Amino acid sequence: MLTKAPRGTKDVLPSEVYKWHYVENIIREICDNFGFREIRTPGFEHTELFLRGVGESTDIVRKEMYTFNDKGGRSITLKPEGTSPAVRAFVEHNLYAEAMPVKLYYITPVYRYERPQSGRLREHHQFGIEMFGAHDASADAEVISVAMTLFKRLGLKNLELNINSIGCPNCRREYNRALKEFLGENIENLCDDCKERYKINPMRVLDCKVESCKRILKDAPIMLDYLCDNCKEHFENLQSYLKEAGFNFVINPKIVRGLDYYTKTAFEIISNDIGAQGTVCGGGRYDGLVEECGGPSIPGVGFGMGIERLLLTLENSGIEIPLPKRTDLFICTVGNDAKKYAFSMALKLRNLGISVEIDNMGRSLKAQMKYANKLNVRYTIILGEDELKDKVVRLKNMDNGEEIEIGIDDVYEKIIL
């Protein structure tokens, strides 16, 4: 147990982490271009936040949360998603007093106790954005644009944008009555989870993945037929903005998302290169969540996407992430005086922005050259008694084998060039 990571977790090793850096750097650049600022929230919150924010009828709350009592007897939950903590921070720190909209993003670990599967672990990492304060459908379109821009920058093509409107509390009232009546006629054939969802929030049944339930739901009433005038206009405006931006989309009335806080817009971006679990990004509007969490009545819209799933999609799409920058120089040494000089020389070069490796293992000169080759460094120099005395070294280009003799103080200029 001591030498094995817990089930559903995964180490990101140095040989793989450059892929994460590449994706995260592009995420930060795009968010900056769209005016989103980073927020970092704690890894755990008071459990009540997720009960109220995520919703007691969701699978996350009912089955998947890591919840425990701390030593003070308080119920604490490891963060299962990023939106509710961002809303809590938005309210606690009075960010609603700033000029609207307030646009935030985060890259954060999240924790869900579920069956580990391809691209989804019990501890995984989520990139999400939240925009607070804007009612207009242009905000929904801008949020979708961030995700679509990211996928385009990464080279992903085999994607499908699915959109839906799940209405507001006013028009959902009538829809819920119709849906409950339909489900009531089929209640005996629903799975046990859906029988429970039927009592708490019947719309959650639409999100069921059990085949028998999916067959029943084919004939279920759809929310789009029950939208009030305001929600219908908002959904039509969203489509207009997406068309104006040149984004192809499919209207999918079955999308409800797995969280109770959504209103009006719900969307998913689906990859056909990832297998059965094809959603690489999901989000929507949550106009009542800020108020539900103790703040003023302020609308919001956002999305979340799993970094692990995104990396898996890139891999399955055959997209190669550029390798990390190579080490510039390895200083090989012969003798203690040369080793000490190399130590200070390496420090000076590193302070000038050159990446340098030196021998800390007491290797022979031959072994040092072999190690430098294994590291795939760009250049090597050899420092010994003669080099120190003459202040001259031979700089070797490890790609083509060329060697030149230069002054010991000219190494920086040669490597930079």
Secondary structure as GFF3:
##gff-version 3
##sequence-region A 1 417
A	DSSP	alpha_helix	14	34	.	.	.	ID=ss1
A	DSSP	beta_strand	37	38	.	.	.	ID=ss2
A	DSSP	beta_strand	44	46	.	.	.	ID=ss3
A	DSSP	alpha_helix	47	53	.	.	.	ID=ss4
A	DSSP	alpha_helix	59	59	.	.	.	ID=ss5
A	DSSP	pi_helix	60	64	.	.	.	ID=ss6
A	DSSP	beta_strand	67	69	.	.	.	ID=ss7
A	DSSP	beta_strand	75	78	.	.	.	ID=ss8
A	DSSP	alpha_helix	83	92	.	.	.	ID=ss9
A	DSSP	three_ten_helix	95	97	.	.	.	ID=ss10
A	DSSP	beta_strand	102	111	.	.	.	ID=ss11
A	DSSP	beta_strand	123	132	.	.	.	ID=ss12
A	DSSP	alpha_helix	137	154	.	.	.	ID=ss13
A	DSSP	beta_strand	159	165	.	.	.	ID=ss14
A	DSSP	alpha_helix	169	185	.	.	.	ID=ss15
A	DSSP	three_ten_helix	187	189	.	.	.	ID=ss16
A	DSSP	alpha_helix	192	200	.	.	.	ID=ss17
A	DSSP	three_ten_helix	202	207	.	.	.	ID=ss18
A	DSSP	alpha_helix	211	217	.	.	.	ID=ss19
A	DSSP	three_ten_helix	223	226	.	.	.	ID=ss20
A	DSSP	alpha_helix	229	245	.	.	.	ID=ss21
A	DSSP	beta_strand	250	251	.	.	.	ID=ss22
A	DSSP	beta_strand	263	271	.	.	.	ID=ss23
A	DSSP	beta_strand	279	285	.	.	.	ID=ss24
A	DSSP	alpha_helix	289	292	.	.	.	ID=ss25
A	DSSP	beta_strand	300	306	.	.	.	ID=ss26
A	DSSP	alpha_helix	307	316	.	.	.	ID=ss27
A	DSSP	beta_strand	329	333	.	.	.	ID=ss28
A	DSSP	alpha_helix	336	351	.	.	.	ID=ss29
A	DSSP	beta_strand	356	358	.	.	.	ID=ss30
A	DSSP	alpha_helix	365	375	.	.	.	ID=ss31
A	DSSP	beta_strand	379	383	.	.	.	ID=ss32
A	DSSP	alpha_helix	385	390	.	.	.	ID=ss33
A	DSSP	beta_strand	392	397	.	.	.	ID=ss34
A	DSSP	beta_strand	403	407	.	.	.	ID=ss35
A	DSSP	three_ten_helix	408	410	.	.	.	ID=ss36
A	DSSP	alpha_helix	411	416	.	.	.	ID=ss37
###
